[in-house]
Amino acid sequence: MPIPFFSFREKRGKCLCSMVITGVVMTIDDSYVHTFQKHCDQFSDLCKSGFTVGEYVTVSTDNRLAVATGTVCDITKSTLTLSLKRSVLIQVSLYLQQIVCSSYACVAR
């Protein structure tokens, strides 16, 4: 069950709740490439989720905020692929948690 704050952000297109890792986590250079899909069919098309390729993202779990950061590599109708600075596979499997992917707009000053 997503935290209410994340549910609010998901409705605004700022995060995706209830994500799960699919396939194998690949290591490329110093990055970990993860592919996620929705645990439930709330979004029929992740391409319309508000995320864009190259966007900076933060990955959290139900109980831990910001377990990894990185960028969006690819978006398809059913999957979101991220290149992260660390693997979240251990965090998720240790606690059997679902994942929240959040985007944040960067403001230049």
C-alpha positions, 0 to 999 in steps of 0.5 A, a space after each residue: 500500500 503506497 504512502 499517502 504522500 507518494 499517492 498524491 505525487 503519483 496523481 500529479 505525475 511526479 512519482 510511480 508507486 508500487 513498482 517491482 523489479 523485472 528481469 536481471 539487474 545489469 551492471 554497466 560501468 559504475 551504474 546498475 540498470 534496473 527495469 521496473 513495472 507496475 505491481 498493479 495495472 493502475 497505469 495502462 501506459 507508463 509512457 504517459 506517466 510524466 517521466 522522460 528519458 534522461 530525467 533525474 530520479 530518486 528510488 525509495 521503498 515503503 520504509 526507506 527514502 532515497 535508497 538510490 538515485 539515477 536517470 531514466 534510460 527507457 520508458 515503454 508502455 509497461 516498463 521503466 528502465 533506470 540507470 542507478 548509482 547503486 543496486 536496489 535489489 538487496 534493499 527490496 529483497 531484504 525487506 520484501 518492499 515495493 518501490 517508489 520512483 520519484 522525479 524532481 525538477 531541478 531549479 537553476 539559481 
